[in-house]
């Protein structure tokens, strides 16, 4: 997908690891994100809210809010499909 000109979406399959609650969050940026859980359970820390997602769940959110994706416990494994929309990337 990186070689397509004039694209606005960036898809990726991500292996998610555990991140302690005090871990730095992804910086806020213009755009939107879609996350679909392929394997395992994850927690999306989004601003002051936390969302638990299981295999087959998905979530769509604005990237302008600081956020972190983590497994529920150290040693857990998870994999997600993440599609980021950033105007004019």
GINORCOR-V797278 format. One record per backbone hydrogen bond with DSSP energy under -1.0 kcal/mol. NH is the residue of the N-H (numbers start at 1). CO is the residue of the C=O. Records with the same first field share a line. If there is no record, write none. Layout:
NH=CO + CO
This chain:
4=1
10=84
12=82
14=80
16=78
23=20
26=67
29=63
32=85
33=61
34=83
35=59
36=81
37=57
38=79
39=79
42=53
43=70
44=51
45=68
46=49
47=66
49=46
51=44
53=42
56=37
57=54
59=35
61=33
63=31
68=45
70=43
76=73
79=39
80=14
81=36
82=12
83=34
84=10
85=32
86=8
89=86
